[in-house]
C-alpha cells in the first residue's frame, strides 16, 4: 500500500473516532495545573515497557492533537509527560 493510501486511511480513521473530550481535557488541564510529573525512570523498566509505550503513546499524541489542534505541541506534551522531561513553559 502506498504511503498516500496509508495516510488517507489514517485520516479517515481519526475523523470517525469517538473522542472522549472530557477525559482528554482533564488530562491536559491537570498537566497545565500541576506541570509535568516528575518520575524516577529506570532504563530497564523503560525497555521492558516499550511495547506499551509504543502502543499507547501514539494514541495520547492523537488525543492531544485533537484537543490542542497543534501536532508539534501535542507530540511534545505526550513525550514530556511520558518521559518526565521539560516543563509546561517549554511546550
N, C-alpha and C positions, 0 to 999 in steps of 0.2 A: 504494500500500500504506500502511495506517495506521501511525502510529508504534508502536502496541502490537504489531502484527504483525511489524514490523521488529525490535523489541526481543525478542519471543519467538523469532524466527528466530535472532537473535544468541546468546541464552542457550542455545538448543539446540545451536548450532554449538560454543560453548565447552564445553558439557557432554560433547560427543562427541569433542573434540580429544584427541589423544595428546600429553600434556605430557612434555617432556624434563626431568624434575625434576632430574637430575644437572647438566645444563648451567645451568639456571635457578639452582639453589642455589649452584653455583660462582661464577656472575656476581655474585650478591648478596653472598656471603661475601667475594669479592675487594673489592667496594666497602666493605664493613664494615671489612675489614682495612686496606686502602690508602687509603680515602677517595675522594672524587670526583676523578677525574683532571683535572688542570689542562691546558688546551689553549689555544693561541692561535687564537681564532676570527676568521676573516676574513669580513666580511659578504658579500662577493661569492661566496665558496665556500658559505656557508650557503644563499644564494639559489639557486646552481647545483645544490646537492644537496637542495633542498627536496622533490623527488619521492620520493627515497629515505627521507628523514626522515619524511615523511607516510605512507609505506608501512610502514616498519619500526617506527616509534615506537609506534603502537597495539598492535602485537604484543608489544613489550617491556613495555608497560603491562599488558597482559593476563597475560603470564607472571609479572611481578612481583606482580600481584594474586593470581594462583593460589597463589603461594608465600607471600606475606606475609599474605594474607586481609584486606587493607585497601586499598580503592580509592584513597583520598587519598594514602596513603604510597606506594603502587605508582606512581601517576602522577607524584607529586613526585620520586621517585627516578629515574624514567626521564628526566624533563625536566632534572633537575640533572646527571645523568651525560651526557646528550646535549649540553647547552649549557655544561657546566663551571661551574656556579654553585652556591653554597651549600656545605654540608658535611654529613656524616652526623649531626651533632648537631642540625641544623635539620630533619632528616627524622624 
